[in-house]
Amino acid sequence: MIQNDILGVVLVYGYVAVLLVFTGKNLSKKYPILGRKILHIMVGNVAFLLPIFQTREIMAFVAAAPFIILTFLMSPYSPITSIKDRLSASGHQLGLVYYAIAWTILAYVFFAHKEVIAIGILAMSYGDGFASVVGIKYGTRIYKVFDDRKSIEGSIVMMCCTFILCGIALWYYAIPFSGGLIAGLILLSGIAAVVEGVTPRGLDNLSVPFVTSCLYWYLIYHVGFFG
């Protein structure tokens, strides 16, 4: 493990620990749904720490994979009573476990193209997170997929947030902007919103990042669509 990897692991763990303390002590007791949604959204900022890592295995199996275990232990299925069900005030009971699984797999597969990982993480965190918040609060045009209630308003917000945050990520990773890139991001964001809307039972924490990252990677590195 080289020095940059150590720094990356420390920053990721420290950042998530601060979020857990903040949402756990200051929000989750009084506003459990809000606390969980803020955690879901803000964890996505790890996408901006990825350039620090220089080793694929460290990013995937040391920085990301342990959160699969941690989030499971804080789910309703945990064998540890004292921390059981800490992260499931709303949404699917294993939603954040799926979140960690997605990050781990993306980190390993797309390590050489870290902006691809970032796009998947941000679509999942900010896009899906704000879609849920707005859908719950303001959604009036409801549709159902496998008994899951979604809203048109939430899907629109999903598309807009994904477009904005993915654009910020590509700027951060110094990807040159062009008309093709902007058109591609609109297409990508629309598909991400559709995927979120039709994926049932919390599985959008898997489907959204995988589809978004893989589609971006295919379009830019194989088709040259964003050129």
SERO-4910 file (N, C-alpha, C, O; in steps of 0.05 Angstrom, whole numbers):
BEGIN
 pado doro    nc1    nc2    nc3   cac1   cac2   cac3    cc1    cc2    cc3    oc1    oc2    oc3
  Met    A     17    -24      0      0      0      0     18     25      0     34     28     18
  Ile    A     15     42    -20     32     65    -22     19     89     -7     -4     87      2
  Gln    A     34    110     -4     25    132     13     -1    144      4    -18    150     21
  Asn    A     -5    148    -22    -31    160    -32    -54    142    -25    -76    152    -18
  Asp    A    -51    116    -27    -73     97    -20    -80     99      9   -104     99     16
  Ile    A    -60    101     26    -65    104     55    -81    130     60   -100    130     75
  Leu    A    -73    152     47    -87    177     50   -116    174     40   -135    184     53
  Gly    A   -120    161     18   -147    157      7   -165    141     26   -188    149     30
  Val    A   -154    120     37   -170    103     55   -177    119     80   -200    118     89
  Val    A   -158    134     91   -163    151    115   -184    172    109   -202    176    126
  Leu    A   -183    185     86   -203    205     80   -230    194     76   -250    205     85
  Val    A   -232    171     62   -258    158     58   -270    150     84   -294    156     90
  Tyr    A   -255    136    101   -265    127    126   -273    150    144   -294    150    157
  Gly    A   -255    171    145   -261    194    161   -286    209    153   -302    217    169
  Tyr    A   -289    212    127   -312    226    116   -338    211    123   -357    224    132
  Val    A   -338    185    118   -362    170    123   -368    169    153   -391    170    162
  Ala    A   -347    168    170   -351    168    199   -365    194    208   -383    194    225
  Val    A   -355    216    197   -368    242    204   -397    243    196   -414    252    211
  Leu    A   -403    232    172   -431    232    163   -448    214    181   -471    222    188
  Leu    A   -438    191    189   -453    173    206   -458    186    233   -481    184    244
  Val    A   -439    200    244   -442    214    270   -463    236    267   -480    239    284
  Phe    A   -460    252    246   -478    275    242   -506    266    238   -525    275    251
  Thr    A   -511    247    220   -538    238    214   -549    222    237   -573    222    242
  Gly    A   -532    207    251   -541    190    273   -549    206    298   -570    200    310
  Lys    A   -533    225    305   -538    240    330   -555    264    326   -572    271    343
  Asn    A   -552    278    304   -566    303    300   -592    302    284   -609    319    286
  Leu    A   -595    281    267   -618    280    250   -635    255    254   -659    257    256
  Ser    A   -622    232    254   -637    207    252   -656    203    275   -677    190    271
  Lys    A   -650    212    299   -668    208    322   -694    224    319   -715    214    325
  Lys    A   -691    249    309   -715    266    306   -727    263    279   -752    264    276
  Tyr    A   -711    261    258   -720    260    231   -707    237    216   -689    240    200
  Pro    A   -716    212    222   -702    188    212   -701    187    182   -680    179    171
  Ile    A   -722    194    168   -722    192    139   -703    213    127   -687    207    109
  Leu    A   -704    237    138   -686    258    128   -657    251    133   -640    255    116
  Gly    A   -651    240    157   -624    232    163   -613    211    144   -590    213    136
  Arg    A   -630    192    138   -621    170    120   -616    181     92   -597    173     78
  Lys    A   -634    199     83   -631    209     56   -606    227     53   -593    226     33
  Ile    A   -601    243     74   -577    259     73   -552    242     72   -533    247     58
  Leu    A   -552    220     88   -529    202     87   -527    190     59   -505    188     49
  His    A   -549    181     48   -549    169     21   -537    188      0   -521    180    -17
  Ile    A   -545    213      2   -536    233    -18   -506    241    -13   -490    240    -32
  Met    A   -500    247     12   -473    259     17   -451    238     15   -428    246     10
  Val    A   -457    213     19   -436    193     15   -425    193    -13   -402    185    -18
  Gly    A   -442    202    -32   -433    204    -60   -409    221    -65   -396    219    -86
  Asn    A   -403    239    -46   -380    256    -49   -353    241    -49   -332    253    -55
  Val    A   -353    216    -42   -329    200    -44   -320    199    -73   -297    192    -79
  Ala    A   -338    205    -92   -330    205   -120   -308    225   -126   -293    222   -146
  Phe    A   -305    245   -109   -284    265   -113   -258    259    -99   -239    274   -101
  Leu    A   -258    236    -85   -233    227    -72   -219    205    -88   -196    198    -81
  Leu    A   -232    196   -109   -221    173   -124   -193    178   -136   -177    160   -137
  Pro    A   -187    203   -146   -161    207   -158   -137    202   -139   -115    198   -148
  Ile    A   -142    203   -113   -120    199    -94   -109    170    -96    -85    166    -92
  Phe    A   -126    151   -102   -118    123   -102   -101    116   -126   -106    126   -148
  Gln    A    -81     99   -121    -63     90   -142    -63     60   -145    -49     50   -163
  Thr    A    -78     46   -129    -79     17   -130   -108      7   -131   -124     14   -114
  Arg    A   -114     -8   -152   -141    -18   -156   -152    -33   -132   -174    -28   -123
  Glu    A   -136    -52   -122   -145    -70   -101   -150    -54    -75   -168    -61    -59
  Ile    A   -134    -33    -70   -138    -17    -46   -164     -2    -47   -180     -2    -28
  Met    A   -169     10    -70   -194     25    -73   -218      7    -70   -237     13    -56
  Ala    A   -218    -16    -84   -241    -34    -84   -245    -49    -58   -267    -50    -47
  Phe    A   -223    -61    -48   -226    -80    -26   -219    -70      1   -226    -82     21
  Val    A   -206    -46      2   -200    -35     28   -217    -10     34   -227     -6     55
  Ala    A   -220      7     13   -235     32     17   -265     27     14   -281     40     28
  Ala    A   -273      9     -5   -302      6    -11   -315    -19      1   -335    -16     15
  Ala    A   -303    -42     -3   -316    -67      5   -323    -69     35   -344    -80     42
  Pro    A   -306    -58     54   -314    -61     82   -341    -48     88   -354    -56    108
  Phe    A   -350    -29     72   -376    -16     77   -399    -35     70   -422    -31     79
  Ile    A   -394    -56     55   -415    -76     51   -421    -90     77   -444    -93     84
  Ile    A   -400    -97     92   -404   -110    118   -416    -90    138   -435    -97    153
  Leu    A   -405    -65    139   -415    -46    158   -445    -40    154   -460    -40    173
  Thr    A   -453    -35    129   -481    -28    124   -499    -52    129   -522    -49    138
  Phe    A   -489    -76    124   -505   -100    131   -509   -102    161   -531   -108    170
  Leu    A   -488    -97    176   -490    -99    205   -508    -77    217   -517    -80    239
  Met    A   -513    -56    202   -531    -35    211   -559    -37    198   -575    -19    200
  Ser    A   -564    -60    184   -590    -65    172   -607    -81    190   -598    -90    212
  Pro    A   -633    -85    183   -650   -101    200   -642   -130    202   -652   -145    220
  Tyr    A   -624   -139    185   -615   -167    185   -590   -172    202   -579   -194    203
  Ser    A   -581   -151    216   -557   -152    231   -559   -171    255   -580   -171    268
  Pro    A   -538   -186    261   -538   -203    285   -530   -187    310   -532   -197    333
  Ile    A   -522   -162    306   -513   -145    329   -536   -126    336   -542   -107    322
  Thr    A   -549   -131    358   -573   -117    366   -568    -87    370   -586    -71    364
  Ser    A   -545    -80    381   -540    -52    389   -539    -33    365   -545     -9    367
  Ile    A   -532    -43    341   -531    -26    318   -551    -34    296   -551    -23    274
  Lys    A   -567    -54    302   -586    -65    283   -606    -44    274   -616    -28    291
  Asp    A   -612    -43    248   -633    -26    237   -628      4    240   -647     20    242
  Arg    A   -602     11    241   -595     40    243   -599     55    218   -602     80    218
  Leu    A   -598     42    195   -598     56    169   -623     50    152   -622     54    128
  Ser    A   -644     41    165   -667     32    149   -693     46    157   -714     34    158
  Ala    A   -691     72    164   -715     86    172   -734     89    150   -759     91    154
  Ser    A   -724     89    125   -742     89    102   -727     76     79   -703     72     80
  Gly    A   -742     69     58   -729     57     35   -725     27     40   -735     16     59
  His    A   -711     15     21   -707    -14     23   -688    -21     45   -669     -6     50
  Gln    A   -692    -43     59   -676    -51     82   -647    -56     76   -630    -52     93
  Leu    A   -641    -63     51   -613    -68     43   -603    -48     23   -583    -53      9
  Gly    A   -617    -26     21   -609     -6      0   -580      3      2   -567      4    -18
  Leu    A   -571      9     26   -543     19     29   -523     -4     26   -500      1     19
  Val    A   -531    -28     31   -514    -51     25   -509    -53     -5   -487    -57    -14
  Tyr    A   -531    -51    -20   -528    -51    -49   -511    -28    -59   -495    -31    -77
  Tyr    A   -514     -5    -46   -498     19    -52   -468     12    -50   -453     17    -68
  Ala    A   -460     -1    -28   -432     -8    -23   -422    -29    -43   -400    -28    -52
  Ile    A   -440    -48    -49   -433    -68    -69   -427    -56    -96   -407    -63   -110
  Ala    A   -444    -37   -104   -440    -24   -130   -414     -9   -131   -399    -10   -151
  Trp    A   -408      6   -110   -383     21   -109   -359      3   -111   -339      8   -125
  Thr    A   -360    -19    -97   -337    -38    -97   -332    -49   -125   -309    -50   -134
  Ile    A   -353    -58   -138   -350    -70   -164   -341    -49   -185   -323    -55   -201
  Leu    A   -353    -26   -184   -345     -5   -203   -316      3   -198   -301      8   -217
  Ala    A   -307      5   -173   -280     12   -167   -260     -8   -178   -239      0   -188
  Tyr    A   -267    -33   -178   -249    -53   -188   -249    -54   -218   -227    -55   -231
  Val    A   -272    -53   -230   -274    -57   -259   -264    -32   -274   -251    -35   -295
  Phe    A   -271     -8   -265   -265     16   -280   -243     33   -267   -242     57   -270
  Phe    A   -225     20   -252   -204     35   -238   -188     53   -257   -180     75   -249
  Ala    A   -183     44   -281   -166     59   -300   -181     84   -310   -168    102   -321
  His    A   -207     85   -307   -223    108   -316   -240    118   -293   -264    112   -291
  Lys    A   -228    132   -275   -242    139   -250   -266    156   -253   -284    156   -237
  Glu    A   -268    171   -275   -292    187   -280   -316    170   -285   -339    178   -280
  Val    A   -311    145   -295   -333    126   -300   -345    117   -273   -369    116   -270
  Ile    A   -327    112   -254   -336    105   -227   -352    128   -215   -373    124   -203
  Ala    A   -341    152   -218   -354    176   -206   -382    180   -216   -400    187   -201
  Ile    A   -386    176   -242   -412    180   -254   -432    161   -243   -455    169   -236
  Gly    A   -425    136   -239   -443    116   -227   -450    123   -199   -473    121   -191
  Ile    A   -429    131   -183   -434    138   -155   -452    162   -152   -470    162   -136
  Leu    A   -447    183   -168   -463    207   -166   -491    204   -176   -510    216   -165
  Ala    A   -495    189   -197   -522    183   -206   -538    169   -185   -562    174   -180
  Met    A   -524    150   -171   -537    135   -150   -543    152   -125   -564    150   -113
  Ser    A   -524    169   -117   -526    184    -92   -543    209    -95   -565    211    -84
  Tyr    A   -534    227   -111   -549    252   -115   -574    248   -131   -596    258   -124
  Gly    A   -571    235   -154   -595    231   -172   -617    216   -158   -639    226   -155
  Asp    A   -611    192   -150   -631    175   -137   -640    186   -110   -663    185   -103
  Gly    A   -621    198    -95   -628    209    -69   -647    232    -71   -667    232    -57
  Phe    A   -642    251    -88   -660    274    -91   -686    266   -104   -707    278    -98
  Ala    A   -685    246   -121   -710    237   -134   -729    226   -112   -753    231   -113
  Ser    A   -718    212    -92   -734    201    -71   -745    224    -53   -768    224    -46
  Val    A   -728    243    -46   -736    265    -28   -758    281    -41   -779    286    -28
  Val    A   -755    289    -66   -775    305    -80   -800    289    -85   -822    299    -83
  Gly    A   -796    263    -93   -819    247    -98   -837    243    -74   -862    244    -76
  Ile    A   -825    239    -50   -840    236    -25   -854    261    -18   -877    261     -9
  Lys    A   -841    284    -21   -851    310    -11   -871    322    -31   -892    333    -23
  Tyr    A   -864    321    -57   -880    336    -77   -892    319    -99   -906    329   -116
  Gly    A   -886    293    -99   -896    276   -121   -926    273   -120   -938    264   -100
  Thr    A   -939    280   -142   -968    277   -144   -976    259   -167   -998    247   -167
  Arg    A   -959    257   -188   -964    240   -211   -951    213   -205   -928    209   -212
  Ile    A   -966    195   -193   -955    170   -184   -957    148   -204   -978    146   -218
  Tyr    A   -937    132   -206   -938    107   -222   -926     85   -205   -910     89   -188
  Lys    A   -934     60   -211   -925     37   -196   -910     17   -213   -918     12   -236
  Val    A   -888      7   -202   -873    -15   -215   -869    -36   -193   -855    -32   -174
  Phe    A   -881    -60   -197   -879    -82   -178   -887    -72   -150   -874    -78   -130
  Asp    A   -909    -57   -148   -919    -46   -123   -902    -24   -111   -909    -14    -89
  Asp    A   -880    -16   -123   -864      6   -114   -876     32   -125   -881     34   -149
  Arg    A   -882     51   -108   -893     77   -116   -871     96   -124   -853    102   -109
  Lys    A   -872    106   -149   -854    126   -159   -870    150   -169   -894    148   -173
  Ser    A   -857    172   -174   -872    195   -184   -857    208   -208   -833    206   -211
  Ile    A   -873    220   -225   -861    234   -248   -843    256   -239   -821    261   -251
  Glu    A   -851    270   -218   -835    292   -208   -808    282   -198   -787    294   -204
  Gly    A   -808    259   -184   -783    248   -175   -765    240   -198   -741    243   -197
  Ser    A   -777    228   -219   -761    220   -242   -749    244   -257   -726    242   -266
  Ile    A   -764    266   -258   -752    290   -271   -729    300   -255   -708    308   -266
  Val    A   -732    301   -228   -710    310   -211   -686    291   -214   -663    300   -214
  Met    A   -691    265   -216   -670    245   -220   -654    252   -245   -629    252   -244
  Met    A   -667    258   -266   -654    264   -291   -637    290   -288   -614    291   -297
  Cys    A   -649    311   -277   -636    336   -275   -611    335   -256   -590    345   -263
  Cys    A   -614    322   -233   -592    319   -215   -569    303   -226   -546    309   -223
  Thr    A   -576    281   -240   -556    264   -253   -541    280   -274   -516    279   -275
  Phe    A   -555    296   -290   -542    312   -310   -523    332   -298   -500    335   -307
  Ile    A   -532    346   -277   -515    367   -265   -491    355   -251   -468    365   -255
  Leu    A   -495    334   -235   -473    323   -220   -453    308   -238   -429    309   -233
  Cys    A   -463    295   -258   -444    282   -277   -428    302   -292   -405    298   -298
  Gly    A   -441    325   -299   -426    346   -312   -404    357   -294   -382    362   -303
  Ile    A   -411    361   -268   -391    370   -249   -368    350   -247   -344    357   -245
  Ala    A   -375    324   -246   -355    303   -244   -336    304   -268   -312    301   -265
  Leu    A   -347    306   -292   -330    307   -316   -312    331   -317   -289    330   -325
  Trp    A   -323    354   -308   -306    378   -305   -283    373   -285   -260    380   -290
  Tyr    A   -290    361   -262   -270    355   -241   -249    336   -252   -225    339   -244
  Tyr    A   -256    318   -268   -237    298   -279   -225    308   -305   -212    292   -320
  Ala    A   -228    333   -311   -215    346   -334   -223    334   -361   -206    331   -379
  Ile    A   -248    325   -364   -258    315   -389   -267    339   -406   -285    353   -397
  Pro    A   -256    343   -430   -263    366   -446   -293    366   -453   -304    346   -461
  Phe    A   -306    389   -450   -334    392   -457   -337    398   -486   -321    411   -499
  Ser    A   -359    388   -497   -366    392   -525   -396    389   -528   -410    381   -509
  Gly    A   -406    396   -551   -434    392   -556   -442    363   -554   -464    357   -544
  Gly    A   -425    346   -564   -431    317   -562   -431    307   -534   -448    290   -527
  Leu    A   -414    318   -517   -413    310   -489   -439    318   -475   -450    303   -460
  Ile    A   -448    343   -480   -472    352   -467   -496    336   -476   -513    328   -460
  Ala    A   -498    330   -502   -519    314   -512   -518    286   -500   -539    274   -494
  Gly    A   -494    275   -498   -491    249   -486   -499    248   -457   -511    229   -448
  Leu    A   -493    269   -442   -501    270   -414   -532    272   -411   -543    261   -393
  Ile    A   -544    286   -430   -574    287   -429   -585    260   -434   -604    251   -420
  Leu    A   -575    246   -454   -584    218   -459   -579    200   -435   -596    185   -427
  Leu    A   -555    202   -424   -547    185   -401   -565    190   -378   -574    172   -364
  Ser    A   -571    216   -372   -588    223   -349   -616    214   -353   -629    205   -334
  Gly    A   -626    216   -377   -653    206   -383   -656    176   -379   -675    166   -368
  Ile    A   -636    161   -388   -636    132   -385   -634    125   -355   -647    107   -346
  Ala    A   -617    140   -340   -614    135   -312   -641    139   -297   -648    123   -279
  Ala    A   -656    159   -305   -682    165   -293   -702    142   -299   -717    134   -282
  Val    A   -701    132   -324   -719    110   -331   -712     85   -315   -729     71   -305
  Val    A   -686     80   -313   -677     56   -298   -685     58   -269   -695     38   -258
  Glu    A   -682     81   -257   -690     85   -229   -720     81   -226   -730     70   -207
  Gly    A   -735     91   -246   -764     90   -244   -775     62   -247   -796     56   -235
  Val    A   -762     44   -262   -774     18   -267   -760     -4   -250   -768    -27   -251
  Thr    A   -740      3   -234   -727    -17   -217   -740    -19   -190   -743      1   -176
  Pro    A   -749    -43   -183   -765    -46   -158   -747    -53   -133   -724    -61   -136
  Arg    A   -760    -49   -110   -750    -60    -85   -721    -53    -77   -706    -70    -69
  Gly    A   -714    -28    -81   -688    -18    -73   -665    -27    -90   -642    -19    -85
  Leu    A   -671    -42   -111   -649    -51   -128   -639    -30   -147   -619    -34   -161
  Asp    A   -651     -6   -146   -640     16   -162   -612     25   -152   -597     37   -167
  Asn    A   -606     18   -127   -579     24   -117   -558      6   -131   -534     11   -128
  Leu    A   -567    -14   -145   -549    -30   -162   -553    -23   -191   -533    -19   -205
  Ser    A   -578    -22   -200   -583    -18   -228   -573     10   -238   -561     12   -260
  Val    A   -579     31   -223   -572     58   -232   -541     61   -236   -533     70   -257
  Pro    A   -525     55   -216   -496     60   -220   -484     42   -242   -467     50   -257
  Phe    A   -493     16   -243   -482     -2   -263   -490      7   -291   -473      8   -309
  Val    A   -515     13   -296   -524     21   -322   -511     48   -330   -502     51   -353
  Thr    A   -511     67   -312   -500     93   -318   -470     92   -325   -461    103   -345
  Ser    A   -455     78   -308   -426     76   -313   -420     60   -338   -403     69   -354
  Cys    A   -433     37   -341   -427     20   -364   -436     34   -390   -422     32   -411
  Leu    A   -458     48   -390   -467     62   -414   -448     85   -421   -441     88   -445
  Tyr    A   -439    100   -401   -420    122   -407   -394    110   -418   -384    119   -438
  Trp    A   -384     89   -405   -359     76   -415   -362     66   -443   -344     70   -459
  Tyr    A   -384     54   -450   -388     44   -477   -390     66   -497   -378     65   -518
  Leu    A   -406     87   -490   -410    108   -509   -384    124   -515   -379    132   -537
  Ile    A   -369    129   -494   -345    146   -498   -321    131   -507   -305    142   -522
  Tyr    A   -317    107   -497   -293     92   -504   -295     73   -527   -275     63   -538
  His    A   -320     67   -535   -324     49   -557   -338     61   -581   -332     56   -604
  Val    A   -358     78   -576   -373     90   -597   -362    118   -604   -365    127   -627
  Gly    A   -350    131   -584   -341    158   -589   -363    178   -590   -361    199   -603
  Phe    A   -386    171   -578   -410    188   -579   -406    215   -568   -417    235   -577
  Phe    A   -390    217   -546   -387    243   -532   -365    261   -544   -359    282   -534
  Gly    A   -354    252   -567   -332    267   -578   -340    293   -592   -324    308   -602
***
